[in-house]
């Protein structure tokens, strides 16, 4: 093992040995190359008084060389975005995102966490975390309503064993009993388990209620007390889009962060959905665990930075500069509120339309209170067959999930069009031969 990796591992073990035990073989091996080219380039940047012939970019007149066909499209100083960004991300952006995390998540102010590391959005953040803590064949626990890409990564790519718990109980609320039972079952014959908690949930558009927090934390602590190590990933992709008063309006991460020495909490979030910049691919990873401190967090940041360096080298500097400038703009908050109001209006319109009892004969909506989506159970027939029927007869596209679920993204439908959308869904299901 590289001595740099050994030092990072020692730093983690010195504060919380359970975090080290949670790491995969790769997670233990990976390191950030603080020696070699990067270190020599940093040294030259600080101390080379005449020429700096270390950096792997081209300069012209002291600025990053660029083609005007590119630079004329961007209203930024080309030297701010054409050079490489640091592998863990632009320092100013990392600090700004952490400041905003603390503002939006009061519970996080009570705990110590790592500085967020910039990722190529949330898919990248989830895969980085999984590679850090999971070996092929390890177990991951998801709710039975889950984003399909989890299966593509954890199942097809990583080769993990995927377990599920029922998200909803008979009352249409978070199923605490099923969650606890699944935690116990999936850790019976293993020493560690990765858990993903995705709220607002894709595909259902459901977020936890404030009253749910204590039960979830207690279930996690009970399993940790039994000697099992847990990595709990809070997938906060749609964070902030909460449309009901009783919804928990901050991340579970803050509550899990120091729940137990055997729980490594990971917050995966980003500007992608929150700030409507899907194609810019900008996400963040933040770590926390009870008993961990600066050494552990610096080590984890360097391990993630090393994983980024080894695969994609760094995240788009242009993306990071644009997001940083947006977050720092005086109009950022008011513009966010404006878009939130639009999304909330669409959500409320869906709720209003579906009050019509005629829909209940064919569709049963799963609980929803946030995010981009709502999902309905098709009560007659196959979801994929209905999707094709809806497309061919009405020209409307929805997502079929499994045998009977249909996901509708109200995020991309104007409020004035929502009633017509559901009326045509109803007309199509009436003519659908199950």
C-alpha positions as CSV (number, residue, x, y, z in Angstrom):
1,X,0.0,0.0,0.0
2,X,1.3,3.5,-0.8
3,X,2.7,5.3,2.2
4,X,0.3,8.2,1.6
5,X,-2.7,5.9,1.8
6,X,-1.3,4.3,5.0
7,X,-1.0,7.8,6.5
8,X,-4.6,8.7,5.7
9,X,-5.8,5.4,7.1
10,X,-3.8,6.0,10.3
11,X,-5.3,9.4,10.6
12,X,-8.8,8.0,10.4
13,X,-8.0,5.1,12.8
14,X,-6.6,7.6,15.3
15,X,-10.0,9.3,15.7
16,X,-12.7,6.7,14.7
17,X,-11.6,3.1,13.9
18,X,-15.1,2.3,12.8
19,X,-15.0,4.7,9.9
20,X,-11.8,2.9,8.7
21,X,-13.6,-0.5,9.1
22,X,-16.4,0.9,6.9
23,X,-14.0,1.6,4.0
24,X,-13.8,-0.8,1.0
25,X,-10.5,-2.3,-0.2
26,X,-10.3,0.5,-2.7
27,X,-11.3,3.1,0.0
28,X,-8.3,1.9,2.0
29,X,-5.9,2.0,-0.9
30,X,-6.8,5.3,-2.5
31,X,-4.9,8.5,-1.7
32,X,-4.4,11.9,-3.0
33,X,-0.9,12.4,-4.6
34,X,0.4,15.2,-2.4
35,X,3.9,14.4,-3.7
36,X,5.0,14.2,-7.3
37,X,3.7,16.5,-10.1
38,X,1.0,18.2,-8.1
39,X,3.3,19.0,-5.2
40,X,6.1,20.2,-7.4
41,X,3.6,22.4,-9.4
42,X,2.3,23.9,-6.1
43,X,5.8,24.5,-4.9
44,X,6.7,26.3,-8.2
45,X,3.5,28.4,-8.1
46,X,4.6,29.7,-4.7
47,X,8.4,30.0,-5.2
48,X,9.4,30.1,-8.9
49,X,10.5,33.7,-9.3
50,X,11.4,33.7,-13.0
51,X,9.6,30.9,-15.0
52,X,7.1,28.3,-14.0
53,X,7.5,25.4,-16.4
54,X,5.5,22.9,-14.4
55,X,1.9,23.4,-15.2
56,X,0.3,21.3,-18.0
57,X,-1.6,24.1,-19.7
58,X,-0.7,26.7,-22.3
59,X,-0.3,30.4,-21.4
60,X,-0.4,33.4,-23.6
61,X,0.3,36.8,-22.2
62,X,0.1,35.4,-18.7
63,X,-3.4,34.1,-19.2
64,X,-4.7,30.7,-20.1
65,X,-4.5,30.3,-23.9
66,X,-7.9,30.0,-25.5
67,X,-9.8,30.0,-28.7
68,X,-12.1,33.0,-29.2
69,X,-14.7,30.6,-30.6
70,X,-15.0,29.3,-27.1
71,X,-14.2,32.3,-24.9
72,X,-16.5,34.7,-26.7
73,X,-19.4,32.5,-25.6
74,X,-18.6,32.9,-21.9
75,X,-18.9,36.2,-20.0
76,X,-16.1,35.4,-17.6
77,X,-12.4,36.0,-17.4
78,X,-11.0,33.1,-19.4
79,X,-8.2,32.7,-16.8
80,X,-10.9,31.8,-14.2
81,X,-12.3,28.9,-16.0
82,X,-10.0,27.5,-18.7
83,X,-7.3,26.2,-16.3
84,X,-7.8,23.0,-14.4
85,X,-9.7,23.1,-11.1
86,X,-8.3,21.3,-8.0
87,X,-9.4,17.7,-7.9
88,X,-11.5,18.2,-4.7
89,X,-13.0,21.3,-6.2
90,X,-12.6,25.1,-6.2
91,X,-11.9,26.1,-2.6
92,X,-14.2,29.1,-2.6
93,X,-17.1,27.1,-4.0
94,X,-16.6,24.3,-1.4
95,X,-16.7,26.9,1.4
96,X,-19.7,28.7,0.0
97,X,-21.7,25.5,-0.4
98,X,-20.9,24.6,3.2
99,X,-22.1,28.1,4.4
100,X,-25.4,27.5,2.6
101,X,-25.7,24.0,4.0
102,X,-25.5,25.4,7.5
103,X,-28.1,28.1,6.7
104,X,-30.5,25.6,5.3
105,X,-29.9,22.8,7.8
106,X,-29.8,24.2,11.4
107,X,-29.1,20.7,12.8
108,X,-25.8,20.7,10.9
109,X,-24.6,23.7,13.0
110,X,-24.4,21.3,16.0
111,X,-22.0,18.9,14.5
112,X,-18.5,18.8,12.8
113,X,-18.4,17.7,9.2
114,X,-15.9,17.6,6.4
115,X,-15.7,20.4,3.9
116,X,-17.8,19.5,0.8
117,X,-15.9,17.9,-2.1
118,X,-17.1,18.9,-5.6
119,X,-18.4,16.0,-7.7
120,X,-19.7,15.7,-11.3
121,X,-23.2,16.0,-9.8
122,X,-25.0,13.5,-7.6
123,X,-24.6,10.3,-9.7
124,X,-20.9,10.8,-9.5
125,X,-21.1,11.5,-5.8
126,X,-23.1,8.3,-5.0
127,X,-20.7,6.2,-7.1
128,X,-17.7,7.8,-5.4
129,X,-19.1,7.1,-2.0
130,X,-20.0,3.5,-2.9
131,X,-16.5,2.8,-4.3
132,X,-15.1,4.2,-1.0
133,X,-17.1,1.9,1.3
134,X,-18.3,-1.1,-0.7
135,X,-16.6,-4.1,-2.2
136,X,-18.4,-6.2,-4.9
137,X,-20.9,-8.4,-3.2
138,X,-21.5,-6.0,-0.3
139,X,-25.0,-5.1,0.7
140,X,-26.9,-1.9,0.1
141,X,-30.4,-1.1,1.4
142,X,-32.9,0.9,-0.6
143,X,-36.6,1.7,-0.3
144,X,-38.9,-0.2,-2.7
145,X,-39.5,3.1,-4.5
146,X,-36.0,4.0,-5.8
147,X,-34.2,5.8,-8.6
148,X,-33.5,3.3,-11.4
149,X,-29.8,4.5,-11.6
150,X,-29.2,2.9,-8.2
151,X,-29.7,-0.5,-9.8
152,X,-27.4,0.4,-12.7
153,X,-24.6,1.3,-10.4
154,X,-25.0,-0.8,-7.3
155,X,-26.2,-3.9,-9.2
156,X,-24.7,-3.9,-12.7
157,X,-21.6,-1.9,-12.1
158,X,-20.5,-2.7,-8.5
159,X,-22.0,-6.1,-8.2
160,X,-23.6,-5.3,-4.8
161,X,-26.4,-7.3,-3.2
162,X,-29.5,-5.0,-3.1
163,X,-32.0,-5.2,-0.3
164,X,-35.3,-3.3,0.0
165,X,-37.7,-2.0,2.6
166,X,-41.3,-0.9,2.1
167,X,-41.3,2.9,2.0
168,X,-44.9,3.4,3.0
169,X,-47.0,1.8,5.7
170,X,-50.8,1.2,5.5
171,X,-51.4,4.8,6.6
172,X,-49.3,6.2,3.8
173,X,-46.5,7.4,6.0
174,X,-42.9,6.3,6.4
175,X,-42.8,2.6,7.3
176,X,-40.6,2.6,10.4
177,X,-41.3,-1.1,11.2
178,X,-40.3,-2.2,7.7
179,X,-37.2,0.0,7.8
180,X,-36.0,-1.4,11.2
181,X,-36.8,-5.0,10.2
182,X,-34.8,-4.6,6.9
183,X,-31.8,-3.1,8.8
184,X,-31.7,-6.0,11.2
185,X,-32.2,-8.6,8.4
186,X,-29.6,-7.2,6.1
187,X,-26.9,-7.0,8.8
188,X,-27.5,-10.5,10.3
189,X,-24.5,-12.1,8.5
190,X,-22.4,-9.1,7.6
191,X,-20.3,-6.5,9.6
192,X,-21.4,-3.5,7.6
193,X,-24.2,-2.2,5.5
194,X,-24.7,0.8,3.1
195,X,-28.1,2.5,3.4
196,X,-29.5,5.1,1.0
197,X,-32.2,7.5,2.2
198,X,-33.5,9.6,-0.7
199,X,-35.8,12.5,0.2
200,X,-37.5,14.1,-1.6
201,X,-37.9,10.7,-3.1
202,X,-37.6,9.9,-6.7
203,X,-40.0,8.6,-8.1
204,X,-42.8,9.3,-5.6
205,X,-42.1,12.9,-4.6
206,X,-42.4,12.0,-0.9
207,X,-40.4,13.6,1.9
208,X,-40.2,12.6,5.5
209,X,-42.3,14.4,8.1
210,X,-40.6,16.1,11.0
211,X,-42.1,13.5,13.3
212,X,-40.2,10.7,11.5
213,X,-36.7,11.7,12.3
214,X,-36.4,10.2,15.8
215,X,-37.6,6.8,14.7
216,X,-35.2,6.6,11.8
217,X,-32.2,7.7,13.9
218,X,-33.2,5.3,16.7
219,X,-33.4,2.3,14.3
220,X,-30.0,3.1,12.9
221,X,-28.5,3.5,16.4
222,X,-29.9,0.2,17.5
223,X,-28.3,-1.7,14.7
224,X,-25.0,0.2,15.3
225,X,-25.2,-0.7,19.0
226,X,-25.3,-4.4,18.0
227,X,-21.8,-4.0,16.5
228,X,-22.6,-3.3,12.9
229,X,-21.0,-0.5,10.9
230,X,-23.3,1.6,8.7
231,X,-22.7,4.0,5.9
232,X,-25.9,6.1,5.5
233,X,-26.1,8.1,2.3
234,X,-28.5,11.0,2.3
235,X,-29.4,11.5,-1.3
236,X,-30.6,15.1,-1.2
237,X,-31.0,15.7,-4.9
238,X,-34.3,17.6,-4.7
239,X,-33.5,19.3,-1.4
240,X,-35.5,22.5,-0.7
241,X,-38.5,21.6,-2.8
242,X,-40.8,20.9,0.2
243,X,-44.4,21.9,-0.4
244,X,-46.3,21.0,2.9
245,X,-45.9,22.5,6.4
246,X,-45.4,19.1,8.2
247,X,-42.5,18.1,5.9
248,X,-39.0,17.9,7.4
249,X,-37.4,20.9,5.8
250,X,-33.7,20.0,6.4
251,X,-31.6,17.0,5.5
252,X,-31.5,13.8,7.7
253,X,-27.8,14.2,7.5
254,X,-27.6,16.7,10.4
255,X,-29.5,14.3,12.7
256,X,-27.4,11.2,11.7
257,X,-24.1,13.0,11.6
258,X,-23.2,12.3,15.2
259,X,-25.7,9.6,16.1
260,X,-23.2,6.8,16.6
261,X,-19.5,6.1,16.3
262,X,-20.3,3.2,13.9
263,X,-22.4,5.4,11.6
264,X,-20.7,7.2,8.7
265,X,-23.1,9.8,7.4
266,X,-22.7,11.0,3.8
267,X,-24.6,14.0,2.3
268,X,-24.9,13.8,-1.4
269,X,-26.3,17.0,-2.8
270,X,-25.7,19.6,-5.5
271,X,-26.9,22.5,-7.6
272,X,-28.2,20.2,-10.3
273,X,-31.8,20.0,-9.2
274,X,-31.8,22.6,-6.4
275,X,-30.6,25.4,-8.7
276,X,-31.9,24.1,-12.0
277,X,-28.5,23.5,-13.7
278,X,-28.9,19.9,-14.7
279,X,-26.4,19.9,-17.6
280,X,-23.7,21.7,-15.7
281,X,-23.2,18.6,-13.5
282,X,-22.3,20.1,-10.1
283,X,-22.6,18.1,-6.9
284,X,-21.0,17.8,-3.5
285,X,-20.0,15.1,-0.9
286,X,-19.9,15.8,2.8
287,X,-19.0,13.4,5.5
288,X,-19.6,13.2,9.3
289,X,-19.4,10.6,12.1
290,X,-19.5,10.7,15.9
291,X,-15.9,10.8,17.2
292,X,-14.4,11.8,13.9
293,X,-12.5,15.0,13.7
294,X,-10.3,17.1,11.5
295,X,-7.9,14.3,10.7
296,X,-10.6,11.9,9.6
297,X,-12.4,14.5,7.5
298,X,-9.2,15.7,5.8
299,X,-8.3,12.1,5.1
300,X,-11.8,11.4,3.5
301,X,-11.6,14.6,1.5
302,X,-8.2,13.5,0.2
303,X,-9.4,10.0,-0.6
304,X,-12.3,11.4,-2.6
305,X,-10.0,13.8,-4.3
306,X,-7.7,11.0,-5.2
307,X,-10.6,9.0,-6.6
308,X,-11.5,12.0,-8.8
309,X,-7.9,12.6,-9.8
310,X,-7.6,8.9,-10.8
311,X,-10.7,8.9,-13.0
312,X,-11.7,12.3,-14.3
313,X,-8.8,14.3,-13.0
314,X,-11.1,17.2,-11.9
315,X,-14.6,18.6,-12.3
316,X,-15.3,21.3,-14.9
317,X,-13.9,24.6,-13.8
318,X,-16.3,26.6,-15.9
319,X,-19.2,24.8,-14.1
320,X,-17.8,25.6,-10.7
321,X,-17.1,29.2,-11.5
322,X,-20.6,29.7,-12.8
323,X,-22.2,28.0,-9.8
324,X,-20.0,30.0,-7.4
325,X,-20.9,33.3,-9.0
326,X,-24.6,32.4,-8.9
327,X,-24.5,31.4,-5.2
328,X,-22.7,34.7,-4.4
329,X,-25.0,36.9,-6.4
330,X,-27.3,39.2,-4.4
331,X,-30.3,38.1,-6.5
332,X,-29.7,34.4,-5.9
333,X,-32.2,34.0,-3.0
334,X,-35.0,35.9,-4.7
335,X,-34.6,34.0,-7.9
336,X,-34.6,30.7,-6.0
337,X,-37.9,31.8,-4.3
338,X,-39.4,32.7,-7.6
339,X,-38.7,29.3,-9.1
340,X,-39.9,27.6,-5.9
341,X,-43.2,29.4,-6.1
342,X,-43.6,28.1,-9.7
343,X,-42.9,24.5,-8.7
344,X,-45.1,24.8,-5.6
345,X,-47.9,26.1,-7.8
346,X,-47.6,23.1,-10.1
347,X,-47.7,20.7,-7.2
348,X,-50.8,22.3,-5.7
349,X,-52.5,22.2,-9.0
350,X,-51.9,18.4,-9.2
351,X,-53.3,18.0,-5.8
352,X,-56.4,20.0,-6.7
353,X,-57.0,18.1,-10.0
354,X,-56.7,14.7,-8.3
355,X,-59.4,15.5,-5.8
356,X,-61.8,14.6,-8.5
357,X,-63.2,11.2,-7.4
358,X,-63.3,9.8,-11.0
359,X,-59.5,9.2,-10.9
360,X,-59.7,6.8,-8.0
361,X,-61.3,4.1,-10.1
362,X,-58.1,3.8,-12.1
363,X,-55.2,5.5,-10.2
364,X,-54.0,5.4,-6.6
365,X,-51.4,8.1,-6.0
366,X,-48.6,7.2,-3.6
367,X,-48.0,9.9,-0.9
368,X,-46.3,13.0,-2.3
369,X,-45.4,16.4,-0.9
370,X,-42.3,17.6,-2.5
371,X,-39.8,17.4,-5.4
372,X,-40.3,17.1,-9.1
373,X,-42.6,14.0,-9.3
374,X,-45.6,12.1,-8.2
375,X,-46.3,8.4,-8.9
376,X,-49.6,6.6,-9.2
377,X,-50.4,2.9,-9.0
378,X,-52.3,1.9,-12.1
379,X,-55.2,-0.2,-10.7
380,X,-56.1,-2.0,-14.0
381,X,-53.6,-3.4,-16.4
382,X,-49.8,-3.2,-17.0
383,X,-48.0,0.1,-16.6
384,X,-45.8,-0.3,-19.7
385,X,-48.7,-1.2,-21.8
386,X,-50.6,1.8,-20.6
387,X,-47.6,4.1,-21.2
388,X,-47.5,3.0,-24.8
389,X,-51.3,3.4,-25.1
390,X,-51.1,6.9,-23.6
391,X,-48.3,7.9,-26.1
392,X,-50.1,6.5,-29.1
393,X,-53.6,7.9,-28.4
394,X,-52.8,11.2,-26.6
395,X,-49.2,12.0,-27.5
396,X,-48.3,12.1,-23.8
397,X,-45.2,10.6,-22.2
398,X,-44.9,9.3,-18.7
399,X,-42.6,6.8,-17.0
400,X,-43.7,3.2,-16.4
401,X,-42.1,1.7,-13.3
402,X,-42.4,-2.0,-12.7
403,X,-45.7,-3.7,-13.3
404,X,-48.1,-1.1,-12.1
405,X,-46.6,2.3,-11.3
406,X,-46.7,5.4,-13.5
407,X,-44.5,8.4,-12.7
408,X,-45.6,11.9,-13.7
409,X,-43.0,14.8,-13.7
410,X,-45.1,17.9,-13.0
411,X,-41.8,19.8,-12.9
412,X,-41.8,20.0,-16.7
413,X,-45.5,20.9,-17.1
414,X,-46.8,24.4,-16.9
415,X,-49.4,24.9,-14.2
416,X,-52.0,26.0,-16.8
417,X,-51.5,22.6,-18.6
418,X,-51.7,20.3,-15.6
419,X,-55.5,19.9,-15.6
420,X,-55.5,19.0,-19.3
421,X,-52.6,16.6,-18.7
422,X,-54.6,14.6,-16.1
423,X,-57.9,14.8,-18.1
424,X,-56.1,13.2,-21.0
425,X,-54.6,10.6,-18.7
426,X,-58.1,9.8,-17.5
427,X,-59.5,9.6,-21.1
428,X,-56.6,7.3,-22.1
429,X,-57.1,4.9,-19.1
430,X,-60.8,4.8,-19.8
431,X,-60.1,3.5,-23.3
432,X,-57.2,1.3,-22.2
433,X,-57.9,-2.4,-22.5
434,X,-56.1,-4.0,-19.6
